[in-house]
Structure formats: structure tokens, C-alpha cells
Amino acid sequence: SWLSFLTKTAREAVEVGDFRGDLDTGQFARELYGIALAYKYFDKLMGDEAAEASARASFERLLSTSRPTP
């Protein structure tokens, strides 16, 4: 399934050090999928012109909290 793929990919990012070692990869996958679903909903169904900017901001926030601190 898509969530399994996203979880596996996040786990691989943890293993190579791109994401924090304590990252809940299942939660990461759900949040990433949620961002994608919300984008489609607000863009296509609601015609929200801010949908893309909002999705990008959410994605950047998710990535920034998932990366290890320097």
C-alpha cells in the first residue's frame, strides 16, 4: 500500500541519517499522505488558490521536524 511504501522510505531515510533516529516513520507517512490529500481537496474540490502554498509549507514543516539537529 501507499502508506507502507512511505513508511519504508522514511525508515530508509532514518537508516542513512537523513531523518532523526527516533522518528516515528508510520506517523511521518500518515502526515505526508494527509498533506497530499488536503492539497487535492482544497485545490480541486474547493478551488482554494492558497492550496499549493499551504501544502508546500506543511511539507517543509514536516521535513524540518524530521531531520536530525546539527
N, C-alpha and C positions, 0 to 999 in steps of 0.2 A: 504494500500500500504506500501511498504518498507519504504518510506520517512516518512509516518505518524507514523509508528512504531518507527523509530529512533528519530523523533521529540518528541513523547510521552515519550520515555525512557530518553531523555535528560531533558525534563521537570521534570520528577520524580527525576532525579539527582539534579536538581536545588532545588526542594522542600525539599529534605533531607539534603541539604547543601554540596553535593559533587561537584557541579558546582556553579559558580557565580550567584548571584540573577539577574543580568542584562544580562545574556547570551541570545542571540538570538538563541533559540533552533532549529528553522527552518533552520537557516544558518549553525548551527553545523551539523545538519542531512545532509544537502547538501554537506558540506565539507567532512564529513566522507564517504558518498557514493562516492564522487569523488575520494577519496583516494583508495577505493576498486576497482573502475572501472579503474583507472590509473594503479594500480598494475596488474590487469588482462591483460590489454592491453600491457604493457611493458614486462611482464613476458611471457605470452603465444603467443602473436602475434609478438612481436619484439625480443623475446629471450634475453632480457636485463638481464644480471646476477646481476645487481645492483637494480633490481626492488623491491625485498623484503626489502633490507636495506633502500631504499628510501621511501617505503610505511611506514615502521616502524618509520622512522624519522619524516615523515609528521604526522603520528598518534600521536606520542609523543608530537610534537609541538602543535597540536590541543588540546590535553588533557591539556597541561601545560597552555595554554592561556584560557582554560575554567574553570580551578579550581580557587577557591577563594584564594586571597593572605592571607598568615598567619599574 
